[in-house]
């Protein structure tokens, strides 16, 4: 199964396009267990609006295919219980403060890797995409005293910060790239050697990482940032 990384973004009229392949994979998993529709874990960690965020995620995804939502919505203090991932055909991790998602889900990283390796598809939306990496770029807007991204995209961190992620992909991920101006943060992180390479995902765009390589679907682009002898090499993977 695949890892689906969505760069965030809410549509006025959701079409489910960036969720369709994920739900189809979950449905295939469900059918193998004689379950009529897939049961998908939906994880929302927010500051008081966690239930609303979970509901928005479900509403955004449902046009992509029918599923039963197994919702776990918790405040920033957590915890996320192990039951959040029990007996599901897919895992959808939402958006919010990336460092908090990383910290609250860290006790479950091993179980998430085990489930994905066993064929359960994973979809990360915004923060959920960023923490999917081996080394997660969790926020910040400066390296030393040098601004490298808009302060508004800092995730409430000053210094650009990396930490161990779930480990589903081997390069760092940044999100809301074209919309929040975070490509410069990813470039700076690669150039400074904080991460070995990275992928920046625009809003309304999904990067699907599977056995066959990368697939991009949606309205935007995925930006690939790699170290080179001249510094940093930047290119796009179009939808």
Secondary structure as UniProt FT lines:
FT   STRAND          3..6
FT   TURN            17..19
FT   HELIX           20..32
FT   TURN            33..34
FT   STRAND          38..46
FT   HELIX           50..62
FT   TURN            63..64
FT   STRAND          67..75
FT   TURN            76..77
FT   HELIX           82..85
FT   TURN            86..87
FT   STRAND          90..93
FT   HELIX           98..105
FT   HELIX           106..108
FT   HELIX           109..117
FT   TURN            118..119
FT   STRAND          121..125
FT   HELIX           127..130
FT   TURN            131..132
FT   STRAND          135..139
FT   STRAND          142..143
FT   TURN            144..145
FT   STRAND          146..147
FT   HELIX           151..153
FT   TURN            155..156
FT   STRAND          161..164
FT   STRAND          172..175
FT   HELIX           177..180
FT   HELIX           183..191
FT   TURN            192..193
FT   STRAND          197..201
FT   TURN            203..204
FT   STRAND          205..210
FT   TURN            211..212
FT   STRAND          213..218
FT   STRAND          221..228
FT   TURN            229..230
FT   STRAND          231..238
//
